[in-house]
C-alpha cells in the first residue's frame, strides 16, 4: 500500500508523485511504440541490442509503470518504477537516435512517396 495513503491524507506531495508517475508511464509508452515501429535490421546495423530484447525490456517497463500508477506504488515508494523509467530513458536517448538513421529499405531511386 502507498505510504501516503497510510498517513490518511492525500497530500500535495502525493499528487506530485502521482503526476510524475503518469508522465514516466507516458515516456515508457512512447518508447514502446517507437521500438515497435523500427525495423529489426536497423538495430543490428546501428550496433545495438536486438529489437526483440528491447521489446521485452520496454514491455516490462510499461507494465511496471502502469502497475505503479494503478496500485499507488509511486516513484517515491518503490525502485521498480524508477528502473522502468531508466530503461525507457536509455532507449530514447541512446538507441533511438542510432536506429532512426536506418529508416528501412529505401532504394536510391525513391521519391517522396515511395520507390519509382
N, CA, C and O atoms as CSV, one atom per row, in Angstrom:
chain,resi,resn,atom,element,x,y,z
A,1,UNK,N,N,0.839,-1.174,0.000
A,1,UNK,CA,C,0.000,0.000,0.000
A,1,UNK,C,C,0.887,1.241,0.000
A,1,UNK,O,O,2.029,1.214,0.458
A,2,UNK,N,N,0.347,2.293,-0.508
A,2,UNK,CA,C,1.095,3.530,-0.641
A,2,UNK,C,C,1.362,4.156,0.724
A,2,UNK,O,O,0.483,4.185,1.586
A,3,UNK,N,N,2.570,4.652,0.911
A,3,UNK,CA,C,2.972,5.277,2.167
A,3,UNK,C,C,2.107,6.497,2.457
A,3,UNK,O,O,1.765,6.748,3.613
A,4,UNK,N,N,1.751,7.256,1.431
A,4,UNK,CA,C,0.963,8.470,1.624
A,4,UNK,C,C,-0.458,8.151,2.075
A,4,UNK,O,O,-1.043,8.902,2.855
A,5,UNK,N,N,-1.015,7.049,1.595
A,5,UNK,CA,C,-2.370,6.689,1.994
A,5,UNK,C,C,-2.406,6.202,3.430
A,5,UNK,O,O,-3.421,6.366,4.106
A,6,UNK,N,N,-1.316,5.602,3.917
A,6,UNK,CA,C,-1.265,5.167,5.300
A,6,UNK,C,C,-1.311,6.354,6.246
A,6,UNK,O,O,-1.811,6.243,7.365
A,7,UNK,N,N,-0.801,7.465,5.809
A,7,UNK,CA,C,-0.823,8.662,6.642
A,7,UNK,C,C,-2.228,9.231,6.757
A,7,UNK,O,O,-2.488,10.049,7.639
A,8,UNK,N,N,-3.142,8.813,5.883
A,8,UNK,CA,C,-4.533,9.225,5.986
A,8,UNK,C,C,-4.902,10.463,5.199
A,8,UNK,O,O,-6.047,10.910,5.277
A,9,UNK,N,N,-3.982,11.035,4.443
A,9,UNK,CA,C,-4.294,12.249,3.701
A,9,UNK,C,C,-3.642,12.185,2.330
A,9,UNK,O,O,-2.535,11.673,2.164
A,10,UNK,N,N,-4.352,12.711,1.372
A,10,UNK,CA,C,-3.795,12.834,0.023
A,10,UNK,C,C,-3.147,14.203,-0.075
A,10,UNK,O,O,-3.788,15.192,-0.432
A,11,UNK,N,N,-1.891,14.238,0.243
A,11,UNK,CA,C,-1.153,15.493,0.326
A,11,UNK,C,C,-0.743,15.975,-1.057
A,11,UNK,O,O,-0.796,15.205,-2.015
A,12,UNK,N,N,-0.339,17.227,-1.178
A,12,UNK,CA,C,0.178,17.713,-2.463
A,12,UNK,C,C,1.390,16.907,-2.936
A,12,UNK,O,O,1.594,16.741,-4.139
A,13,UNK,N,N,2.183,16.414,-2.002
A,13,UNK,CA,C,3.328,15.593,-2.371
A,13,UNK,C,C,2.868,14.291,-3.024
A,13,UNK,O,O,3.493,13.817,-3.972
A,14,UNK,N,N,1.786,13.718,-2.524
A,14,UNK,CA,C,1.221,12.515,-3.137
A,14,UNK,C,C,0.830,12.797,-4.589
A,14,UNK,O,O,1.155,12.013,-5.480
A,15,UNK,N,N,0.145,13.899,-4.830
A,15,UNK,CA,C,-0.294,14.226,-6.187
A,15,UNK,C,C,0.888,14.551,-7.096
A,15,UNK,O,O,0.854,14.254,-8.290
A,16,UNK,N,N,1.924,15.155,-6.541
A,16,UNK,CA,C,3.131,15.427,-7.320
A,16,UNK,C,C,3.731,14.114,-7.833
A,16,UNK,O,O,4.050,13.993,-9.015
A,17,UNK,N,N,3.881,13.142,-6.945
A,17,UNK,CA,C,4.463,11.867,-7.353
A,17,UNK,C,C,3.519,11.072,-8.250
A,17,UNK,O,O,3.974,10.309,-9.102
A,18,UNK,N,N,2.230,11.239,-8.071
A,18,UNK,CA,C,1.269,10.563,-8.947
A,18,UNK,C,C,1.367,11.120,-10.369
A,18,UNK,O,O,1.361,10.359,-11.337
A,19,UNK,N,N,1.455,12.422,-10.493
A,19,UNK,CA,C,1.621,13.050,-11.811
A,19,UNK,C,C,2.968,12.672,-12.419
A,19,UNK,O,O,3.060,12.424,-13.621
A,20,UNK,N,N,4.004,12.629,-11.597
A,20,UNK,CA,C,5.312,12.204,-12.065
A,20,UNK,C,C,5.274,10.767,-12.591
A,20,UNK,O,O,5.915,10.455,-13.595
A,21,UNK,N,N,4.532,9.903,-11.920
A,21,UNK,CA,C,4.388,8.512,-12.366
A,21,UNK,C,C,3.656,8.427,-13.701
A,21,UNK,O,O,4.008,7.612,-14.553
A,22,UNK,N,N,2.656,9.254,-13.880
A,22,UNK,CA,C,1.909,9.257,-15.139
A,22,UNK,C,C,2.781,9.755,-16.287
A,22,UNK,O,O,2.740,9.204,-17.387
A,23,UNK,N,N,3.562,10.786,-16.032
A,23,UNK,CA,C,4.479,11.297,-17.064
A,23,UNK,C,C,5.527,10.239,-17.410
A,23,UNK,O,O,5.843,10.043,-18.583
A,24,UNK,N,N,6.063,9.561,-16.404
A,24,UNK,CA,C,7.047,8.499,-16.646
A,24,UNK,C,C,6.419,7.375,-17.464
A,24,UNK,O,O,7.069,6.829,-18.356
A,25,UNK,N,N,5.179,7.023,-17.178
A,25,UNK,CA,C,4.483,5.998,-17.952
A,25,UNK,C,C,4.297,6.454,-19.394
A,25,UNK,O,O,4.366,5.635,-20.311
A,26,UNK,N,N,4.063,7.737,-19.608
A,26,UNK,CA,C,3.957,8.261,-20.969
A,26,UNK,C,C,5.253,8.074,-21.743
A,26,UNK,O,O,5.225,7.704,-22.917
A,27,UNK,N,N,6.390,8.326,-21.098
A,27,UNK,CA,C,7.686,8.093,-21.738
A,27,UNK,C,C,7.875,6.617,-22.053
A,27,UNK,O,O,8.366,6.271,-23.128
A,28,UNK,N,N,7.492,5.746,-21.130
A,28,UNK,CA,C,7.638,4.308,-21.339
A,28,UNK,C,C,6.750,3.835,-22.494
A,28,UNK,O,O,7.161,3.014,-23.314
A,29,UNK,N,N,5.537,4.363,-22.543
A,29,UNK,CA,C,4.641,4.009,-23.649
A,29,UNK,C,C,5.151,4.511,-24.981
A,29,UNK,O,O,5.060,3.804,-25.985
A,30,UNK,N,N,5.685,5.721,-25.008
A,30,UNK,CA,C,6.240,6.262,-26.248
A,30,UNK,C,C,7.429,5.437,-26.718
A,30,UNK,O,O,7.557,5.151,-27.909
A,31,UNK,N,N,8.299,5.053,-25.788
A,31,UNK,CA,C,9.464,4.235,-26.152
A,31,UNK,C,C,9.014,2.890,-26.706
A,31,UNK,O,O,9.586,2.401,-27.680
A,32,UNK,N,N,8.002,2.289,-26.103
A,32,UNK,CA,C,7.484,1.008,-26.587
A,32,UNK,C,C,6.882,1.158,-27.981
A,32,UNK,O,O,7.120,0.323,-28.854
A,33,UNK,N,N,6.111,2.211,-28.191
A,33,UNK,CA,C,5.526,2.466,-29.509
A,33,UNK,C,C,6.615,2.672,-30.555
A,33,UNK,O,O,6.490,2.204,-31.687
A,34,UNK,N,N,7.678,3.368,-30.179
A,34,UNK,CA,C,8.759,3.643,-31.117
A,34,UNK,C,C,9.519,2.377,-31.489
A,34,UNK,O,O,9.859,2.187,-32.657
A,35,UNK,N,N,9.790,1.514,-30.527
A,35,UNK,CA,C,10.551,0.296,-30.834
A,35,UNK,C,C,9.740,-0.645,-31.721
A,35,UNK,O,O,10.316,-1.382,-32.521
A,36,UNK,N,N,8.438,-0.631,-31.593
A,36,UNK,CA,C,7.595,-1.474,-32.453
A,36,UNK,C,C,7.678,-1.009,-33.900
A,36,UNK,O,O,7.635,-1.833,-34.814
A,37,UNK,N,N,7.794,0.283,-34.120
A,37,UNK,CA,C,7.824,0.848,-35.471
A,37,UNK,C,C,9.143,0.644,-36.204
A,37,UNK,O,O,9.171,0.696,-37.434
A,38,UNK,N,N,10.220,0.418,-35.491
A,38,UNK,CA,C,11.543,0.333,-36.115
A,38,UNK,C,C,11.788,-1.048,-36.713
A,38,UNK,O,O,11.356,-2.053,-36.148
A,39,UNK,N,N,12.483,-1.107,-37.862
A,39,UNK,CA,C,12.810,-2.412,-38.460
A,39,UNK,C,C,13.873,-3.145,-37.643
A,39,UNK,O,O,14.751,-2.523,-37.046
A,40,UNK,N,N,13.781,-4.460,-37.626
A,40,UNK,CA,C,14.705,-5.277,-36.828
A,40,UNK,C,C,16.150,-5.117,-37.259
A,40,UNK,O,O,17.054,-5.078,-36.424
A,41,UNK,N,N,16.364,-5.026,-38.546
A,41,UNK,CA,C,17.758,-4.959,-39.026
A,41,UNK,C,C,18.418,-3.635,-38.693
A,41,UNK,O,O,19.646,-3.546,-38.721
A,42,UNK,N,N,17.654,-2.611,-38.382
A,42,UNK,CA,C,18.238,-1.323,-38.015
A,42,UNK,C,C,18.997,-1.422,-36.699
A,42,UNK,O,O,19.990,-0.721,-36.506
A,43,UNK,N,N,18.548,-2.279,-35.799
A,43,UNK,CA,C,19.228,-2.430,-34.514
A,43,UNK,C,C,20.612,-3.047,-34.713
A,43,UNK,O,O,21.590,-2.605,-34.110
A,44,UNK,N,N,20.683,-4.071,-35.562
A,44,UNK,CA,C,21.980,-4.694,-35.842
A,44,UNK,C,C,22.892,-3.732,-36.608
A,44,UNK,O,O,24.092,-3.664,-36.340
A,45,UNK,N,N,22.324,-2.992,-37.556
A,45,UNK,CA,C,23.122,-2.049,-38.340
A,45,UNK,C,C,23.679,-0.925,-37.462
A,45,UNK,O,O,24.763,-0.405,-37.724
A,46,UNK,N,N,22.936,-0.558,-36.425
A,46,UNK,CA,C,23.394,0.502,-35.533
A,46,UNK,C,C,24.323,-0.024,-34.438
A,46,UNK,O,O,24.879,0.757,-33.666
A,47,UNK,N,N,24.488,-1.337,-34.371
A,47,UNK,CA,C,25.355,-1.920,-33.354
A,47,UNK,C,C,24.737,-1.937,-31.973
A,47,UNK,O,O,25.452,-1.871,-30.973
A,48,UNK,N,N,23.408,-2.026,-31.898
A,48,UNK,CA,C,22.693,-2.035,-30.619
A,48,UNK,C,C,22.140,-3.433,-30.356
A,48,UNK,O,O,22.244,-4.319,-31.205
A,49,UNK,N,N,21.555,-3.625,-29.179
A,49,UNK,CA,C,20.913,-4.897,-28.860
A,49,UNK,C,C,19.754,-5.134,-29.836
A,49,UNK,O,O,19.317,-4.214,-30.527
A,50,UNK,N,N,19.269,-6.364,-29.883
A,50,UNK,CA,C,18.243,-6.712,-30.856
A,50,UNK,C,C,16.907,-6.039,-30.534
A,50,UNK,O,O,16.657,-5.606,-29.409
A,51,UNK,N,N,16.075,-5.970,-31.546
A,51,UNK,CA,C,14.751,-5.392,-31.376
A,51,UNK,C,C,13.931,-6.212,-30.382
A,51,UNK,O,O,13.204,-5.648,-29.564
A,52,UNK,N,N,14.047,-7.543,-30.448
A,52,UNK,CA,C,13.279,-8.392,-29.530
A,52,UNK,C,C,13.651,-8.130,-28.075
A,52,UNK,O,O,12.775,-8.099,-27.210
A,53,UNK,N,N,14.921,-7.942,-27.800
A,53,UNK,CA,C,15.341,-7.654,-26.432
A,53,UNK,C,C,14.772,-6.317,-25.969
A,53,UNK,O,O,14.285,-6.206,-24.843
A,54,UNK,N,N,14.830,-5.309,-26.824
A,54,UNK,CA,C,14.273,-4.008,-26.442
A,54,UNK,C,C,12.760,-4.074,-26.289
A,54,UNK,O,O,12.192,-3.392,-25.435
A,55,UNK,N,N,12.103,-4.890,-27.110
A,55,UNK,CA,C,10.655,-5.070,-26.929
A,55,UNK,C,C,10.348,-5.647,-25.559
A,55,UNK,O,O,9.448,-5.168,-24.871
A,56,UNK,N,N,11.084,-6.663,-25.162
A,56,UNK,CA,C,10.858,-7.287,-23.855
A,56,UNK,C,C,11.117,-6.279,-22.733
A,56,UNK,O,O,10.311,-6.144,-21.812
A,57,UNK,N,N,12.237,-5.582,-22.820
A,57,UNK,CA,C,12.588,-4.609,-21.779
A,57,UNK,C,C,11.511,-3.538,-21.658
A,57,UNK,O,O,11.099,-3.189,-20.552
A,58,UNK,N,N,11.054,-3.014,-22.800
A,58,UNK,CA,C,10.108,-1.897,-22.756
A,58,UNK,C,C,8.683,-2.341,-22.434
A,58,UNK,O,O,7.915,-1.566,-21.864
A,59,UNK,N,N,8.318,-3.570,-22.787
A,59,UNK,CA,C,7.004,-4.086,-22.361
A,59,UNK,C,C,6.986,-4.232,-20.843
A,59,UNK,O,O,6.025,-3.834,-20.185
A,60,UNK,N,N,8.054,-4.804,-20.293
A,60,UNK,CA,C,8.146,-4.937,-18.835
A,60,UNK,C,C,8.133,-3.554,-18.181
A,60,UNK,O,O,7.468,-3.359,-17.164
A,61,UNK,N,N,8.858,-2.599,-18.753
A,61,UNK,CA,C,8.888,-1.243,-18.198
A,61,UNK,C,C,7.498,-0.613,-18.219
A,61,UNK,O,O,7.095,0.027,-17.248
A,62,UNK,N,N,6.766,-0.786,-19.310
A,62,UNK,CA,C,5.427,-0.205,-19.401
A,62,UNK,C,C,4.465,-0.875,-18.412
A,62,UNK,O,O,3.632,-0.203,-17.803
A,63,UNK,N,N,4.581,-2.183,-18.256
A,63,UNK,CA,C,3.718,-2.888,-17.303
A,63,UNK,C,C,4.033,-2.446,-15.873
A,63,UNK,O,O,3.119,-2.232,-15.076
A,64,UNK,N,N,5.307,-2.309,-15.547
A,64,UNK,CA,C,5.694,-1.838,-14.213
A,64,UNK,C,C,5.201,-0.410,-13.996
A,64,UNK,O,O,4.697,-0.087,-12.920
A,65,UNK,N,N,5.342,0.448,-15.010
A,65,UNK,CA,C,4.869,1.821,-14.886
A,65,UNK,C,C,3.360,1.903,-14.698
A,65,UNK,O,O,2.871,2.670,-13.869
A,66,UNK,N,N,2.628,1.113,-15.468
A,66,UNK,CA,C,1.169,1.103,-15.314
A,66,UNK,C,C,0.769,0.516,-13.974
A,66,UNK,O,O,-0.138,1.022,-13.312
A,67,UNK,N,N,1.445,-0.550,-13.574
A,67,UNK,CA,C,1.158,-1.145,-12.262
A,67,UNK,C,C,1.442,-0.178,-11.133
A,67,UNK,O,O,0.719,-0.147,-10.137
A,68,UNK,N,N,2.486,0.606,-11.284
A,68,UNK,CA,C,2.795,1.602,-10.266
A,68,UNK,C,C,1.720,2.666,-10.151
A,68,UNK,O,O,1.419,3.140,-9.055
A,69,UNK,N,N,1.146,3.037,-11.275
A,69,UNK,CA,C,0.076,4.033,-11.249
A,69,UNK,C,C,-1.190,3.439,-10.632
A,69,UNK,O,O,-1.821,4.064,-9.781
A,70,UNK,N,N,-1.558,2.235,-11.061
A,70,UNK,CA,C,-2.810,1.634,-10.606
A,70,UNK,C,C,-2.782,1.205,-9.147
A,70,UNK,O,O,-3.803,1.278,-8.462
A,71,UNK,N,N,-1.629,0.760,-8.663
A,71,UNK,CA,C,-1.553,0.307,-7.276
A,71,UNK,C,C,-1.123,1.405,-6.321
A,71,UNK,O,O,-1.186,1.229,-5.104
A,72,UNK,N,N,-0.694,2.519,-6.849
A,72,UNK,CA,C,-0.260,3.612,-5.990
A,72,UNK,C,C,1.181,3.487,-5.542
A,72,UNK,O,O,1.629,4.260,-4.695
A,73,UNK,N,N,1.920,2.532,-6.090
A,73,UNK,CA,C,3.338,2.399,-5.767
A,73,UNK,C,C,4.100,3.402,-6.617
A,73,UNK,O,O,4.674,3.052,-7.648
A,74,UNK,N,N,4.098,4.622,-6.187
A,74,UNK,CA,C,4.677,5.693,-6.991
A,74,UNK,C,C,6.195,5.653,-6.962
A,74,UNK,O,O,6.804,4.817,-6.295
A,75,UNK,N,N,6.774,6.558,-7.686
A,75,UNK,CA,C,8.222,6.657,-7.778
A,75,UNK,C,C,8.832,6.882,-6.393
A,75,UNK,O,O,9.970,6.482,-6.148
A,76,UNK,N,N,8.097,7.507,-5.499
A,76,UNK,CA,C,8.631,7.801,-4.175
A,76,UNK,C,C,8.713,6.569,-3.287
A,76,UNK,O,O,9.485,6.559,-2.329
A,77,UNK,N,N,7.940,5.536,-3.579
A,77,UNK,CA,C,7.872,4.414,-2.647
A,77,UNK,C,C,8.426,3.102,-3.199
A,77,UNK,O,O,8.400,2.098,-2.487
A,78,UNK,N,N,8.917,3.068,-4.415
A,78,UNK,CA,C,9.417,1.816,-4.969
A,78,UNK,C,C,10.529,2.084,-5.977
A,78,UNK,O,O,10.559,3.129,-6.628
A,79,UNK,N,N,11.433,1.131,-6.092
A,79,UNK,CA,C,12.542,1.261,-7.037
A,79,UNK,C,C,12.137,0.790,-8.435
A,79,UNK,O,O,12.754,1.196,-9.419
A,80,UNK,N,N,11.118,-0.053,-8.538
A,80,UNK,CA,C,10.743,-0.608,-9.838
A,80,UNK,C,C,10.287,0.444,-10.849
A,80,UNK,O,O,10.729,0.400,-11.997
A,81,UNK,N,N,9.421,1.388,-10.473
A,81,UNK,CA,C,9.075,2.429,-11.450
A,81,UNK,C,C,10.270,3.266,-11.887
A,81,UNK,O,O,10.312,3.741,-13.022
A,82,UNK,N,N,11.235,3.450,-11.002
A,82,UNK,CA,C,12.440,4.190,-11.373
A,82,UNK,C,C,13.236,3.398,-12.399
A,82,UNK,O,O,13.711,3.957,-13.388
A,83,UNK,N,N,13.386,2.091,-12.166
A,83,UNK,CA,C,14.106,1.235,-13.115
A,83,UNK,C,C,13.394,1.195,-14.460
A,83,UNK,O,O,14.044,1.169,-15.505
A,84,UNK,N,N,12.071,1.190,-14.443
A,84,UNK,CA,C,11.305,1.186,-15.690
A,84,UNK,C,C,11.535,2.475,-16.463
A,84,UNK,O,O,11.706,2.448,-17.682
A,85,UNK,N,N,11.541,3.595,-15.766
A,85,UNK,CA,C,11.787,4.868,-16.431
A,85,UNK,C,C,13.208,4.936,-16.978
A,85,UNK,O,O,13.422,5.449,-18.076
A,86,UNK,N,N,14.174,4.429,-16.230
A,86,UNK,CA,C,15.565,4.441,-16.690
A,86,UNK,C,C,15.711,3.604,-17.953
A,86,UNK,O,O,16.435,3.999,-18.866
A,87,UNK,N,N,15.038,2.453,-18.027
A,87,UNK,CA,C,15.102,1.621,-19.230
A,87,UNK,C,C,14.559,2.376,-20.442
A,87,UNK,O,O,15.156,2.342,-21.518
A,88,UNK,N,N,13.425,3.056,-20.263
A,88,UNK,CA,C,12.857,3.835,-21.366
A,88,UNK,C,C,13.761,5.009,-21.725
A,88,UNK,O,O,13.904,5.344,-22.901
A,89,UNK,N,N,14.371,5.634,-20.725
A,89,UNK,CA,C,15.265,6.763,-20.992
A,89,UNK,C,C,16.512,6.318,-21.752
A,89,UNK,O,O,16.988,7.041,-22.628
A,90,UNK,N,N,17.041,5.149,-21.433
A,90,UNK,CA,C,18.204,4.632,-22.152
A,90,UNK,C,C,17.842,4.386,-23.610
A,90,UNK,O,O,18.603,4.728,-24.515
A,91,UNK,N,N,16.672,3.790,-23.830
A,91,UNK,CA,C,16.250,3.558,-25.217
A,91,UNK,C,C,16.102,4.886,-25.964
A,91,UNK,O,O,16.608,5.037,-27.076
A,92,UNK,N,N,15.413,5.838,-25.351
A,92,UNK,CA,C,15.113,7.092,-26.047
A,92,UNK,C,C,16.343,7.965,-26.277
A,92,UNK,O,O,16.396,8.700,-27.263
A,93,UNK,N,N,17.326,7.899,-25.393
A,93,UNK,CA,C,18.489,8.773,-25.546
A,93,UNK,C,C,19.663,8.120,-26.255
A,93,UNK,O,O,20.491,8.822,-26.836
A,94,UNK,N,N,19.758,6.795,-26.223
A,94,UNK,CA,C,20.909,6.132,-26.824
A,94,UNK,C,C,20.537,5.320,-28.060
A,94,UNK,O,O,21.149,5.477,-29.116
A,95,UNK,N,N,19.552,4.469,-27.933
A,95,UNK,CA,C,19.233,3.532,-29.013
A,95,UNK,C,C,18.426,4.216,-30.118
A,95,UNK,O,O,18.739,4.065,-31.299
A,96,UNK,N,N,17.410,4.949,-29.747
A,96,UNK,CA,C,16.525,5.565,-30.751
A,96,UNK,C,C,17.271,6.464,-31.740
A,96,UNK,O,O,17.032,6.346,-32.942
A,97,UNK,N,N,18.169,7.362,-31.292
A,97,UNK,CA,C,18.875,8.187,-32.281
A,97,UNK,C,C,19.725,7.364,-33.243
A,97,UNK,O,O,19.839,7.709,-34.419
A,98,UNK,N,N,20.319,6.283,-32.756
A,98,UNK,CA,C,21.153,5.452,-33.627
A,98,UNK,C,C,20.302,4.672,-34.618
A,98,UNK,O,O,20.695,4.498,-35.772
A,99,UNK,N,N,19.148,4.204,-34.179
A,99,UNK,CA,C,18.290,3.382,-35.032
A,99,UNK,C,C,17.504,4.237,-36.027
A,99,UNK,O,O,17.148,3.761,-37.106
A,100,UNK,N,N,17.235,5.484,-35.675
A,100,UNK,CA,C,16.473,6.368,-36.570
A,100,UNK,C,C,17.182,6.604,-37.885
A,100,UNK,O,O,16.528,6.901,-38.885
A,101,UNK,N,N,18.492,6.481,-37.916
A,101,UNK,CA,C,19.244,6.708,-39.148
A,101,UNK,C,C,18.921,5.657,-40.194
A,101,UNK,O,O,19.091,5.900,-41.389
A,102,UNK,N,N,18.461,4.500,-39.765
A,102,UNK,CA,C,18.158,3.399,-40.672
A,102,UNK,C,C,16.648,3.279,-40.791
A,102,UNK,O,O,16.019,2.550,-40.024
A,103,UNK,N,N,16.075,3.977,-41.731
A,103,UNK,CA,C,14.623,4.007,-41.880
A,103,UNK,C,C,14.081,2.781,-42.577
A,103,UNK,O,O,12.865,2.625,-42.691
A,104,UNK,N,N,14.927,1.933,-43.034
A,104,UNK,CA,C,14.462,0.672,-43.582
A,104,UNK,C,C,14.183,0.716,-45.064
A,104,UNK,O,O,13.258,1.386,-45.522
A,105,UNK,N,N,14.963,0.024,-45.774
A,105,UNK,CA,C,14.743,-0.470,-47.097
A,105,UNK,C,C,14.564,0.440,-48.276
A,105,UNK,O,O,14.282,-0.081,-49.354
A,106,UNK,N,N,14.695,1.724,-48.193
A,106,UNK,CA,C,14.523,2.533,-49.380
A,106,UNK,C,C,15.680,2.375,-50.349
A,106,UNK,O,O,16.817,2.141,-49.939
A,107,UNK,N,N,15.387,2.505,-51.639
A,107,UNK,CA,C,16.450,2.440,-52.635
A,107,UNK,C,C,16.865,3.858,-53.005
A,107,UNK,O,O,16.256,4.831,-52.561
A,108,UNK,N,N,17.898,3.963,-53.816
A,108,UNK,CA,C,18.379,5.291,-54.189
A,108,UNK,C,C,17.419,5.985,-55.150
A,108,UNK,O,O,17.524,7.195,-55.354
A,109,UNK,N,N,16.482,5.238,-55.744
A,109,UNK,CA,C,15.529,5.844,-56.681
A,109,UNK,C,C,14.179,6.073,-56.003
A,109,UNK,O,O,13.137,5.961,-56.649
A,110,UNK,N,N,14.187,6.388,-54.724
A,110,UNK,CA,C,12.938,6.628,-54.014
A,110,UNK,C,C,12.512,8.079,-54.179
A,110,UNK,O,O,13.326,9.001,-54.119
A,111,UNK,N,N,11.236,8.248,-54.386
A,111,UNK,CA,C,10.654,9.583,-54.415
A,111,UNK,C,C,10.085,9.917,-53.053
A,111,UNK,O,O,10.285,9.165,-52.099
A,112,UNK,N,N,9.387,11.023,-52.946
A,112,UNK,CA,C,8.829,11.418,-51.646
A,112,UNK,C,C,7.704,10.500,-51.186
A,112,UNK,O,O,7.375,10.479,-49.999
A,113,UNK,N,N,7.111,9.745,-52.099
A,113,UNK,CA,C,6.001,8.868,-51.737
A,113,UNK,C,C,6.321,7.393,-51.912
A,113,UNK,O,O,5.409,6.566,-51.925
A,114,UNK,N,N,7.595,7.045,-52.047
A,114,UNK,CA,C,7.988,5.656,-52.196
A,114,UNK,C,C,8.846,5.461,-53.422
A,114,UNK,O,O,9.230,6.431,-54.075
A,115,UNK,N,N,9.154,4.200,-53.747
A,115,UNK,CA,C,10.019,3.926,-54.902
A,115,UNK,C,C,9.322,4.301,-56.215
A,115,UNK,O,O,8.095,4.313,-56.305
A,116,UNK,N,N,10.128,4.602,-57.215
A,116,UNK,CA,C,9.597,4.972,-58.529
A,116,UNK,C,C,9.170,3.780,-59.263
A,116,UNK,O,O,8.694,3.889,-60.393
